Amino acid sequence: VDDLDAWQQTGQGTEGAITATNITAAEWNFTVGRGADLFEKLRRMPVKLGDVTSRIFQGIKTSADKIYIVEEKERETGTSGRIKVHSREKNTEFWLEPDLLHPLIKGGDSRRYHLQRTNRLILFPYAPRENSSSGLISESIFKSRYPLSWSYLLANKIFLENREEGKMRGANWYGYVYPKALDVMPLPKIFTPDIAACSSFSLDETGDVFFTGGVAGGYGILSSPEFSREYILGLLNSRLLEWFLRKTATQMRGGYYSYESRFIRHLPIRPIDFADTADRERHDRMVASVEEMLALHRRLAAARTDHEQTNLKRQIDATDRRIDHLVYDLYNLTDEEIRIVEKY
């Protein structure tokens, strides 16, 4: 039912038949009317996002964001490179070492192909171990290598050790209550907001960007080694996969949709047969177009004049349309199927 008032008066709505064999113990997604065949075609594709990724993970949960998340006010040059930050918890400023501070983004900072950096930083009291996992930095190392950061944590010790009804009392009082995804957070990754009005997948090419979990945060996506991040990014930001997600994900108030792992992991991914010359060329065109899109967004972020911004936005729109048509070709869509996707 698209028009509730009309349905109440006349029963007007879209109707269709669902084959009984499709009603299984698996999740139900009913699509009838125009677009039903396309939805079923995509749904039946055997390769999903979850099959081409090594991990889809939620952001950090510190349980003390007012302490760990700070606002950068000033950065010293030179060997020390100290950073002056503002603490919301103490409502005052502190000087901290830069080594444990990472740029922090929220879900709203992500747009198609672009991560907007802010002055938010997160204090990350963990370091890599020999087995590639991350562990809490010991008190002795903290005191000797990061005395400013240690003093800052000590100033907040009472609050930190009393989190979760005293769960953090003890030697690990300055760690996160829920230390998840610590080993993968510093890796290059695709990022998506938890909730968004449209597909807003972006790329952290270096791994220096951190993010939190929950409504204001998002999910990180690590593509498998045999799949290009740029290729996956182009598919995820396409109109086609956005159309598919809107048929399967939870719709929120105000036209927003959930991009949680439980929804995006089922997005259909077109694999590439690199032994096929035509298929390899399609892949390479997609990667080149996505790299161009990333470069255009970097230039747009640095543009200062209205003329330059307008020109770059036109180029971005044209490149976006080119990527969409590459996706239509990869998924072998008919002209009618393309019209269905572009009508939403």
C-alpha positions, 0 to 999 in steps of 0.5 A, spaced: 500 500 500 503 506 497 497 511 499 494 509 506 487 513 505 486 510 498 487 503 500 482 505 506 477 507 501 477 503 495 482 497 497 487 500 492 494 497 492 499 492 489 497 485 489 501 479 487 502 471 488 507 468 492 509 461 490 508 457 496 515 454 495 518 460 496 515 461 503 521 457 507 524 458 514 529 463 511 527 471 512 521 473 508 522 479 503 515 479 499 516 484 492 510 484 488 508 488 482 512 492 477 520 490 479 518 483 483 522 479 477 528 484 478 528 483 485 527 475 485 533 475 479 538 479 484 535 475 490 537 469 487 544 471 485 549 466 489 554 471 491 553 476 497 557 481 500 558 477 506 561 472 501 566 477 498 568 480 505 573 478 510 569 482 516 563 486 516 564 489 523 561 494 528 564 501 530 568 501 537 563 502 544 567 505 549 562 506 554 565 513 556 565 517 549 565 524 553 572 521 556 575 518 550 572 522 544 575 529 545 576 535 540 582 538 537 584 545 539 591 546 537 597 541 534 604 543 535 609 542 530 616 539 531 618 532 534 613 532 540 607 534 536 603 535 542 595 536 541 591 540 545 584 537 546 578 539 549 575 534 554 567 534 554 567 530 561 572 535 564 570 541 560 577 543 560 583 543 555 589 538 556 595 536 552 596 529 549 601 525 545 599 524 538 600 517 538 594 514 541 589 519 538 585 517 531 581 521 527 573 519 529 568 520 524 560 519 525 555 516 521 553 523 518 560 524 516 560 519 510 557 521 503 558 517 497 565 516 496 567 521 501 569 521 508 568 528 511 574 529 516 572 533 523 576 535 529 574 529 533 579 525 535 578 518 539 583 516 545 585 509 543 589 505 549 591 499 545 597 497 541 598 491 536 601 484 539 605 479 535 599 475 534 596 481 530 591 482 535 590 488 539 591 489 547 591 494 552 597 498 553 600 496 560 600 501 565 608 501 566 609 502 558 603 508 558 607 512 564 613 512 560 611 513 553 605 517 554 605 520 560 600 526 558 595 521 556 596 517 562 595 523 567 589 525 563 586 518 564 588 518 571 584 525 572 578 521 569 579 514 573 573 514 578 568 515 572 572 510 568 573 504 573 566 505 576 563 504 569 558 498 568 556 498 576 564 497 577 565 492 572 572 496 570 575 496 577 582 493 577 588 493 572 584 494 566 580 500 568 582 505 563 580 500 557 574 500 553 568 496 556 566 492 550 573 491 546 571 489 540 574 490 533 580 493 535 584 489 531 581 491 524 579 498 526 586 501 524 586 497 517 583 500 510 576 499 510 569 501 506 565 505 511 557 505 511 553 509 516 548 505 521 542 509 518 542 513 512 537 516 507 541 513 501 547 509 500 553 513 503 559 508 502 566 511 503 573 509 503 578 509 508 584 508 504 589 508 510 586 505 516 587 511 520 580 513 521 576 510 527 568 510 528 563 508 533 558 503 533 550 505 534 546 509 531 551 515 530 556 510 528 556 505 522 560 499 520 566 497 517 567 492 511 574 489 509 574 486 502 577 479 501 584 479 498 581 477 491 576 483 490 578 490 489 575 495 494 574 500 489 570 495 485 566 493 491 565 500 493 562 502 486 557 496 486 555 498 493 554 506 492 550 504 485 543 505 484 541 498 483 544 495 490 540 501 493 534 499 490 535 492 492 537 494 499 530 499 500 526 492 498 530 488 504 532 493 510 528 496 515 525 503 513 526 509 519 522 515 520 524 521 515 526 516 509 532 513 512 534 506 512 538 501 516 545 499 513 546 494 519 550 488 517 544 484 517 542 487 511 548 489 507 551 482 508 545 480 503 547 485 497 548 481 491 555 482 488 557 480 481 563 476 481 568 477 476 571 472 471 578 474 470 580 469 465 574 472 461 577 478 457 570 482 457 569 481 464 576 483 466 575 490 462 568 491 465 572 490 472 577 495 470 573 500 468 569 500 474 575 501 478 578 506 474 571 510 475 571 509 482 578 512 483 576 518 479 570 519 483 574 518 489 579 523 486 574 528 484 571 528 491 578 530 494 578 536 489 571 538 491 573 538 499 579 542 497 575 547 492 575 554 494 571 558 489 563 557 487 565 556 480 570 550 481 565 547 486 560 547 481 564 544 475 567 539 480 559 537 482 558 536 475 563 531 473 561 527 480 554 527 477 557 524 470 561 519 473 556 517 478 551 516 472 557 512 468 558 507 474 551 506 475 551 504 467 557 500 468 553 496 474 547 495 469 551 492 464 555 487 469 548 485 472 545 484 465 539 489 466 534 490 461 532 497 459 525 495 462 529 493 469 533 500 468 527 504 468 524 500 474 531 502 478 531 509 476 524 511 477 525 510 485 
